[in-house]
């Protein structure tokens, strides 16, 4: 039984790694930086299936297609459901993250591509957060330190409903208001949550809320069947450039504007559902709904005195603008008692 957790070789029916299909240029597998050399027992802390798949992924070259469909074809011993579960566990163990990042095409224009970073050395969430920020050291400092403890976080019980109220970020609020600016582009709560990271990047690059809304509502086609997909496409295609320091783009100033940035923009994605989000919102590389958590409650809290005051003020304004009509068959409260009352329905 002790040999079950050792590094097993990939299944015999698997295609040799040098014949593994490649992804489109710019996509596919990427080796995480600052890894120690390969050695026996790199994946001994993983279950047998996950260790077998991790050993196969570790031998694949840069740019290999490691999507679930491709892996199911080259590893026929595992179906797509089993591979999704295995990739999730590799992500939770610190070996894998999916990232959407900018990539310079052959023509020199930036493109958005989805890459899967694989690390032979298990890393914690803070390390992957630093990778997305471009602050990862290029030397491995942890030597022979054991990898972090593997295993997914414990899911809540069947009768426990996790719901935490979180304040709306400016990006989420702008996306939620998109339907008021253009009803055809009304987004659901799930769409707003999945696109929040892209909207936040717009605002971080100096775009205003009105500029963001204008980019998502101007020049729309006559018929819109999927507002969320259209919003995602426009957020990526029309992403404004990063702000530069004054004088950085001047010739001879020694600025950074004449060459691409050495730190490409990276936005982490959920390993399971591919929803983008901030690294701190994806512990283990998995979003809350895929971990079994309920989405955050972004509605007004009834116990919030500010919300209660606003609702009371709105109800008062409605009562002033539209006073209640007197009931049929009853005299109004301010009627002159000496005047005859002719209310009620007339009979003919």
C-alpha positions in Angstrom: 0.0 0.0 0.0 2.9 2.3 0.5 3.7 2.3 -3.2 0.3 3.6 -4.2 1.3 7.2 -3.4 4.6 7.1 -5.2 5.1 8.8 -8.5 3.3 6.5 -10.9 4.0 6.6 -14.6 1.2 7.7 -17.0 -1.1 4.9 -18.2 0.4 2.7 -20.8 -2.2 3.6 -23.4 -1.4 7.3 -23.2 0.1 9.0 -26.2 3.8 9.8 -25.9 4.3 13.3 -24.6 6.3 14.3 -27.7 3.2 13.5 -29.9 0.8 15.5 -27.6 -1.2 18.1 -29.6 -0.2 21.7 -29.3 -2.5 24.5 -28.5 -3.0 27.6 -30.7 0.0 30.0 -30.7 0.0 31.8 -27.4 -2.3 29.4 -25.6 -1.7 26.1 -23.8 0.6 25.0 -21.0 3.1 27.4 -19.4 5.8 26.4 -17.0 5.6 28.3 -13.8 8.9 30.1 -12.9 11.2 29.3 -10.0 10.8 25.5 -10.0 13.2 23.0 -8.6 14.6 20.3 -10.9 12.5 17.2 -11.4 13.2 14.4 -8.9 11.4 11.2 -7.8 8.5 11.7 -5.5 7.5 15.2 -6.8 3.9 14.2 -6.6 4.0 11.6 -3.9 1.6 13.7 -1.7 -1.2 13.4 -4.3 -3.6 10.5 -4.8 -2.7 8.0 -7.4 -4.9 9.3 -10.2 -3.9 13.0 -9.7 -0.2 12.0 -9.3 -0.3 10.1 -12.6 -1.9 13.0 -14.5 0.5 15.5 -12.9 3.5 13.4 -13.9 2.2 13.4 -17.5 1.5 17.2 -17.5 5.0 17.8 -16.1 6.6 16.1 -19.1 4.6 18.1 -21.7 6.4 20.9 -23.5 5.5 24.6 -23.5 2.3 25.4 -25.5 0.8 21.9 -25.2 -2.9 21.7 -25.3 -4.0 20.5 -21.8 -7.7 21.2 -22.1 -10.0 18.5 -20.7 -11.2 17.3 -24.1 -7.6 16.9 -25.4 -6.5 15.1 -22.3 -9.5 12.8 -22.5 -8.3 11.8 -26.0 -4.7 11.2 -25.1 -5.4 9.6 -21.7 -8.3 7.2 -22.6 -8.2 5.6 -19.1 -9.9 8.8 -17.8 -13.1 10.4 -18.9 -13.7 14.2 -19.0 -15.5 14.2 -15.6 -12.6 12.4 -13.9 -10.1 14.8 -15.6 -12.0 17.9 -14.4 -12.0 16.6 -10.9 -8.2 15.8 -11.1 -7.4 19.2 -12.5 -9.4 20.8 -9.7 -7.5 18.8 -7.1 -4.2 19.7 -8.7 -5.2 23.4 -8.6 -6.2 23.1 -4.9 -2.9 21.3 -4.2 -1.0 24.3 -5.6 0.3 22.8 -8.9 -2.0 24.5 -11.5 -3.7 27.8 -12.2 -5.7 29.0 -15.3 -4.9 32.6 -16.2 -6.1 35.0 -18.9 -3.3 37.3 -19.9 -2.1 39.7 -22.6 0.1 38.2 -25.3 2.0 40.1 -28.1 1.1 38.7 -31.5 3.5 38.5 -34.4 2.1 41.9 -35.6 3.0 43.5 -32.3 -0.6 44.0 -31.2 -1.6 42.7 -27.7 -4.0 39.8 -27.6 -5.9 38.1 -24.7 -5.1 34.4 -24.4 -5.9 31.7 -21.8 -2.9 29.8 -20.4 -2.6 27.1 -17.9 0.4 27.5 -15.6 1.7 24.2 -14.2 4.2 24.1 -11.3 6.1 20.9 -10.4 6.7 22.6 -7.0 3.4 23.0 -5.1 2.7 26.7 -4.4 0.3 28.4 -2.0 -2.2 31.0 -2.9 0.1 34.0 -2.1 2.7 32.7 -4.6 0.1 32.4 -7.3 -1.2 35.9 -6.5 2.3 37.2 -6.9 2.6 35.5 -10.2 -0.5 37.3 -11.5 1.0 40.6 -10.3 4.4 39.8 -12.0 6.3 39.8 -8.7 7.5 36.2 -8.5 11.2 35.8 -7.9 13.1 33.9 -10.6 15.0 31.7 -8.0 13.6 28.9 -5.9 14.1 29.7 -2.2 12.2 26.9 -0.6 14.8 24.3 -1.2 13.6 21.0 0.2 10.6 22.4 2.0 7.7 20.0 1.8 4.8 21.0 -0.5 1.7 22.4 1.1 -0.8 19.9 2.4 -3.0 18.7 -0.4 -6.7 18.3 -0.3 -9.7 20.4 -1.1 -11.2 22.6 1.6 -14.1 21.1 3.5 -17.4 21.9 1.9 -20.3 23.1 4.0 -22.8 20.6 5.2 -26.1 20.1 3.3 -28.0 22.3 5.8 -25.5 25.1 6.0 -26.0 27.9 3.5 -23.0 30.2 3.3 -24.0 33.7 2.3 -21.8 36.7 3.1 -22.8 40.2 2.2 -20.0 42.0 0.4 -19.9 45.6 -0.7 -20.2 46.2 -4.4 -16.9 47.1 -6.2 -17.0 50.0 -8.6 -16.6 47.6 -11.5 -19.5 45.4 -10.4 -21.7 48.5 -9.8 -21.0 49.8 -13.3 -21.9 46.4 -14.9 -25.1 46.2 -12.8 -26.1 49.7 -14.0 -25.5 48.7 -17.7 -29.2 47.7 -18.1 -30.3 51.2 -17.1 -28.2 52.8 -19.8 -29.2 50.2 -22.4 -32.0 47.7 -21.6 -30.8 45.3 -24.3 -27.5 44.9 -22.4 -29.0 44.0 -19.0 -26.7 41.6 -17.3 -27.5 38.9 -14.7 -25.9 38.7 -11.3 -23.7 35.8 -12.6 -22.6 37.9 -15.6 -21.7 40.9 -13.4 -19.7 38.6 -11.1 -17.8 36.9 -13.9 -17.0 40.2 -15.7 -16.2 42.2 -12.5 -12.4 41.6 -12.8 -12.3 43.0 -16.3 -14.4 46.1 -15.4 -12.1 46.7 -12.4 -9.1 46.6 -14.7 -10.7 49.2 -16.9 -11.1 51.5 -14.0 -7.6 50.8 -12.7 -6.2 51.9 -16.1 -7.9 55.3 -15.7 -11.2 54.8 -17.6 -14.2 56.5 -16.1 -17.5 54.8 -15.4 -19.1 56.7 -18.3 -16.4 55.6 -20.7 -16.9 52.0 -19.6 -20.6 52.2 -20.1 -20.2 53.9 -23.5 -17.8 51.2 -24.7 -20.4 48.5 -23.9 -23.5 50.3 -25.3 -22.4 52.2 -28.4 -22.8 50.8 -31.8 -24.7 47.7 -30.8 -26.1 45.3 -33.4 -29.8 45.2 -34.0 -30.4 41.9 -32.1 -28.5 40.9 -29.0 -29.0 37.3 -27.9 -26.2 37.0 -25.2 -25.5 40.3 -23.5 -22.9 38.7 -21.2 -20.9 37.3 -24.1 -21.0 40.6 -26.0 -19.9 42.5 -22.9 -17.0 40.2 -22.3 -15.9 40.5 -25.9 -16.0 44.3 -25.8 -14.3 44.5 -22.4 -11.3 42.5 -23.8 -11.2 44.0 -27.3 -11.5 47.6 -26.1 -9.3 47.4 -23.0 -7.6 50.8 -22.6 -3.8 50.9 -22.5 -2.0 50.9 -19.2 -1.2 54.4 -17.8 2.4 55.5 -18.2 4.5 57.9 -16.2 4.9 61.4 -17.6 7.6 61.5 -20.2 7.7 57.7 -20.5 6.6 57.8 -24.2 8.9 60.7 -25.3 11.6 59.7 -27.7 15.0 59.5 -26.0 13.5 59.7 -22.5 14.4 56.2 -21.7 10.7 55.4 -21.1 8.9 52.1 -21.3 6.4 53.1 -24.0 8.6 52.1 -26.9 8.7 48.4 -25.9 6.1 46.0 -24.4 5.8 45.8 -20.7 7.8 43.0 -19.0 4.8 42.3 -16.7 1.8 41.3 -18.8 -1.6 41.8 -17.4 -2.9 38.5 -15.9 -6.4 37.7 -14.5 -6.9 34.4 -12.8 -9.7 32.1 -13.8 -11.5 29.4 -11.9 -10.1 26.0 -12.8 -13.5 24.5 -12.9 -15.9 27.0 -14.6 -13.3 29.4 -16.1 -15.0 32.4 -14.4 -12.4 35.3 -14.0 -11.8 36.8 -10.6 -9.3 38.3 -8.3 -6.8 35.8 -6.8 -8.0 36.4 -3.3 -11.5 35.4 -4.5 -10.2 32.1 -5.9 -8.6 30.2 -3.1 -7.0 27.1 -4.5 -7.9 28.4 -7.9 -11.6 27.6 -7.5 -14.4 30.1 -7.2 -17.0 30.1 -4.4 -19.9 28.5 -6.4 -17.7 25.7 -7.6 -16.7 25.1 -3.9 -20.3 24.8 -3.0 -20.8 28.2 -1.5 -23.8 30.4 -2.2 -23.0 33.6 -4.1 -22.5 36.7 -2.0 -25.7 38.6 -1.1 -25.3 42.0 -2.7 -28.8 43.2 -1.9 -29.6 45.9 0.7 -29.4 44.7 4.2 -32.8 45.5 5.9 -30.9 46.1 9.2 -28.8 48.9 7.5 -30.2 52.2 8.8 -29.0 54.0 5.7 -31.1 51.7 3.5 -34.1 52.0 5.8 -33.9 55.8 5.6 -33.7 55.7 1.8 -36.7 53.5 1.5 -38.7 55.6 4.0 -37.8 58.7 2.1 -38.9 57.2 -1.2 -42.2 56.0 0.2 -42.8 59.6 1.6 -42.2 61.1 -1.9 -44.6 58.6 -3.5 -47.3 59.5 -1.0 -46.8 63.3 -1.7 -46.9 62.9 -5.4 -49.8 60.5 -5.6 -52.1 60.9 -2.5 -54.4 58.0 -2.0 -57.8 58.3 -3.6 -60.8 58.2 -1.2 -62.5 54.8 -1.0 -65.7 54.4 -3.1 -68.8 54.9 -1.0 -67.1 56.7 1.9 -66.8 60.4 2.4 -63.3 61.9 2.5 -61.9 62.7 5.9 -61.7 66.5 5.1 -65.3 66.8 3.8 -67.5 69.6 5.0 -70.1 68.0 7.2 -72.7 70.5 6.0 -72.2 69.6 2.4 -74.4 66.9 0.9 -72.5 63.6 0.1 -73.1 62.1 -3.3 -70.4 59.5 -3.3 -70.8 55.9 -4.2 -71.9 54.3 -7.4 -74.9 55.7 -9.2 -77.8 53.5 -10.1 -79.7 53.8 -13.2 
